[in-house]
Each structure stands twice: as structure tokens, then as C-alpha cells.
Amino acid sequence: MQGTRLEVNLKALEHNFNYLKSQLDPGVLFMAVVKANAYGHGIIEISKKLQELGTDYFAVAYTEEAIELRDTGITKPILVLHPQSHTLVDCIQRCVEPVIYSVDMLDNILAFAKAESQKNYPIHLEFNTGLNRIGIELEEIDQVLELLSNTDAVKVRGVQSHLAASEDHDEREFTESQLDAFEKVTQQLEEKLGYKFLKHTDNTSGILNYKAGHHSMVRSGIGLYGYGNDLEHDKHLMPVGSLKSQVSQLREVKKGASISYNRSHKATTDMKIAVIALGHGDGINRIYGYGNAQVKINGSWAPTLGIICMDMFMVDVTDIDCKVGDEVIIFDEKHTARDLAENAGTISYELLTGIQKRVQREYIIS
Ligand SMILES: *Cc1c(COP(=O)(O)O)cnc(C)c1O
């Protein structure tokens, strides 16, 4: 009998890595995005496997995540997508490459790099081409060039932008306008700086939908874990994580009785319910309550009943033959995280990254 666990299939990860690489021209570098605990799958094991498979680069969101990777023996270049200025000195000391997303931040990294006696310390610049999240404005290019022309403490290793709607086919024109703006700003930078650097814009949907955005490197997260934001793309990918639990208790409930907090489900007939050993404290948020999600028990669907509790939730098993200890599939390669998330009004990213630490990760290597 096994308890609540996230099974992580490293063979599926390998398949997805190879598939995504097969979409790139030779020479285009592959950056594996392993932020947020590798989208919930376990940053250490996933990154070790990806290093073994030959990823060219890693990306995380925060400096602390990069330090964790360095500490576990990741030697490949690591990009920090969203460093905070006070951590830039840690980036330098641990040899990780920060994305600089404002002129002020460029000023900061120059000061830190000089103080640490660096020469040509590799940095990446992010430009805002329409997402309006982090990024240097295109109009600020002269300030950027001015700061860079006065120093050799840092060197631009890469320039990036992030697409706002790479999965939305109705926004093609907008995405192409982002790619055009990126082309212009990188051309100008290359001319003025007098050297070449890596250029990267595409996330997973970008890789699959916008070949023009492959440039010299791509940044893939969700695709590695088996999802392509499009059922067509999903056919070629294999979900890496399967969330499983077990029936903790079965209970007969009489017509008219209520189930869960705030009496959130009222039994309209006599019924049989199962208590599942997983709750919002594990990352199964309250949005999955009230029948907004179904789990699989012995091949049949069991909908949630009422409010999801912190450590457990209840499902209707009136018509299901099951006993205490039986396996419960929350999601797997057939009943996917994408299905579960989208039926409840969210996305696979949120469901996967939300799976908490107390859920055991079990790595399947063959
Ligand atoms: C998270 C992130 C990615 C990865 O996106 P996916 O859609 O998961 O492939 C790429 N680039 C940036 C800047 C990100 O923040």
C-alpha cells in the first residue's frame, strides 16, 4: 500500500526533452526552465537528469533557486530570470547569470561587478516588447549603451524578451510585433556593442508556434513536463508527473446529512463517500471542491463533494466498488493535470507548481 505521492517519470522527461530539441535547428541552444521546484517535480532530480541529457542552460526565477542548483552539483550555466537587486552579488559569487531588467539594475550590477573585480561578467538584458511585466523599455536603449560603453566589468551574454501570448493563435499579429521589436533592439545593440550575444524569446508555446523566435536559444519549462498549451502539441509530449493517493476511510451517509466544512454538500440520497489523503495543504486548492474535479478509483470517476479540507477531501463513491487503501489517481498521463486544472478553471502550471513539499516525490527511472 502506498500513500500520497507524485510519481515523476524521468523517461517521459527524456522523451519531452528530445521532442522539443527535435523542433530546433542544429546549433540552437536549449535552456531548461526549472523554477518553482521544476514546476513541482523536484528541482534537484529533474535538473540532474536534464544535465545528463545535455541541456545547454538552466533557468530559474530567483537567485536562491540558482544557489540550490549550484550546491547540488549543477555546473551548466544558470540564468536567473527575476533576480532582486540585493542578490546580484550572490549571483556573481556563485557564477550564475542574472537577467537585468531595468537601467537601475544595470547600474547596480556594474557596481557589484567592479567591487568584485570582475571582467566581462556575463549578464542578460531583458527588454519589454509588450508583456509589460519586467524589462527595460525599448526607448531606454541609449542609457543601456551609455552604461555599458564605460566598463568592461560585465559583458552581455544574452538579450531576451518574453512573449505575452505565444499559445494564442488569435494573437499572431501581436506576437509577431513583439518578435519584430526584439529583432530591431538586438540588431541595434549588436551594432553598437560590436559583439554578438545569445538571443532568446521563445517559451514552450513559442518553440512550437513561432520558429522565427527560436533565435540562438529557447527557454522551455512546461513542455519538458509534458504540456504544450495546445492539444495538438500535447500529443507529442508525455506528462511527467502523476499524482496519486489512497482511500483513507469509507463512510455511509444518509439522505439529508451534510458533508465537509460549512455543511457544503448535502446528501440528496443515501450515499457512500471516500476520504482521500490529500488537501489544500498539499496543493489541491479549494477550487477543486464542489464537484469541480473528479478522481479515478478502480477505473471509475469519483467527483469531489463540498469543500476541500487542508489534509483531505471527500468524493462520491456510491457506485464504485472500493475499499480503504485503494489507489486514487488525481492525475496521470491519461487523466492529465491539464484536464483536471482546466475543468476547474485554472491551468496545468498552477496545479503542478502548487504541489507541496509534504507530497513524496517518487522518481521512476526506467
Ligand atoms: C517561466 C518562463 C519561461 C518558461 O515558460 P513555459 O511556458 O513554461 O515554457 C520562459 N521564459 C520566462 C521569462 C519565464 O518566466
The ligand as a MOL file (V3000), in Angstrom:
LIG
                    3D

  0  0  0     0  0            999 V3000
M  V30 BEGIN CTAB
M  V30 COUNTS 15 15 0 0 0
M  V30 BEGIN ATOM
M  V30 1 C 8.6170 30.6150 -16.8580 0
M  V30 2 C 9.2620 31.2630 -18.0290 0
M  V30 3 C 9.5780 30.5090 -19.1710 0
M  V30 4 C 9.0790 29.0930 -19.4000 0
M  V30 5 O 7.7720 29.1360 -19.9350 0
M  V30 6 P 6.9880 27.7930 -20.3560 0
M  V30 7 O 5.7000 28.3120 -20.9080 0
M  V30 8 O 6.7910 27.0230 -19.1070 0
M  V30 9 O 7.8220 27.0830 -21.3520 0
M  V30 10 C 10.3230 31.1240 -20.1640 0
M  V30 11 N 10.7350 32.4100 -20.0440 0
M  V30 12 C 10.4240 33.1660 -18.9620 0
M  V30 13 C 10.8870 34.5860 -18.9110 0
M  V30 14 C 9.6690 32.6380 -17.9340 0
M  V30 15 O 9.3430 33.4040 -16.8850 0
M  V30 END ATOM
M  V30 BEGIN BOND
M  V30 1 1 1 2
M  V30 2 1 2 3
M  V30 3 2 2 14
M  V30 4 1 3 4
M  V30 5 2 3 10
M  V30 6 1 4 5
M  V30 7 1 5 6
M  V30 8 2 6 7
M  V30 9 1 6 8
M  V30 10 1 6 9
M  V30 11 1 10 11
M  V30 12 2 11 12
M  V30 13 1 12 13
M  V30 14 1 12 14
M  V30 15 1 14 15
M  V30 END BOND
M  V30 END CTAB
M  END
